[in-house]
Amino acid sequence: MELTNDAKQRYLKGRGTHCPFCGSEQIEGSHVEVDGGRAVQPIGCLICDKEWSDIYTLDDVVAGEG
């Protein structure tokens, strides 16, 4: 099963809380790999066994925090 554009948009709008394939909330992520201004996290669904990756990009910077 391919990840349709509609399913991808619903997943992004839902902030990654549900499987983009079957809609289950039973998803789990593994380690996050960071490289420059980008991070990638493999995610899997415990119900339908589909896998995908969440991709994060640097979008802001503030001084004096952290």
C-alpha positions as CSV (number, residue, x, y, z in Angstrom):
1,M,0.0,0.0,0.0
2,E,1.4,3.4,-1.0
3,L,1.1,6.5,1.1
4,T,-1.3,8.7,-0.7
5,N,-1.0,12.5,-0.7
6,D,-4.3,12.7,1.2
7,A,-3.2,10.3,3.9
8,K,0.1,12.2,4.2
9,Q,-1.7,15.5,4.6
10,R,-4.0,14.0,7.3
11,Y,-1.0,12.6,9.1
12,L,0.9,15.9,9.1
13,K,-2.3,17.8,10.1
14,G,-2.8,15.4,13.0
15,R,0.8,16.0,14.1
16,G,1.9,12.4,13.6
17,T,-0.3,10.8,16.3
18,H,-2.0,8.2,14.1
19,C,-0.8,5.7,11.5
20,P,-1.2,7.3,8.1
21,F,-2.2,3.9,6.6
22,C,-4.8,2.4,9.0
23,G,-5.4,5.3,11.4
24,S,-4.4,3.4,14.6
25,E,-2.9,5.4,17.5
26,Q,-0.7,2.4,18.3
27,I,2.5,3.6,16.6
28,E,6.0,3.7,17.9
29,G,9.1,5.5,16.9
30,S,12.7,4.4,17.2
31,H,16.0,6.4,17.4
32,V,16.2,9.9,15.8
33,E,19.1,10.5,13.5
34,V,20.2,14.2,13.3
35,D,22.3,15.6,10.5
36,G,22.7,19.3,10.2
37,G,19.3,21.0,10.2
38,R,17.4,17.8,9.5
39,A,16.3,14.8,11.7
40,V,14.7,11.5,10.6
41,Q,12.8,9.1,12.9
42,P,11.7,5.6,11.7
43,I,8.1,4.9,12.8
44,G,6.0,1.7,12.7
45,C,2.4,0.8,13.3
46,L,1.8,-2.0,15.8
47,I,-1.6,-2.8,14.2
48,C,-0.9,-2.9,10.4
49,D,2.9,-3.4,10.5
50,K,3.5,-0.5,8.0
51,E,6.6,1.5,8.4
52,W,7.5,5.1,7.5
53,S,9.9,7.9,8.5
54,D,9.0,11.2,10.1
55,I,11.3,14.0,8.8
56,Y,12.0,17.1,11.0
57,T,13.7,20.3,9.8
58,L,15.1,23.2,11.6
59,D,12.6,26.1,11.4
60,D,13.6,28.5,14.2
61,V,16.4,29.5,16.6
62,V,16.3,31.5,19.8
63,A,19.1,32.8,22.0
64,G,19.6,31.9,25.6
65,E,17.4,28.8,25.8
66,G,18.6,25.3,26.3
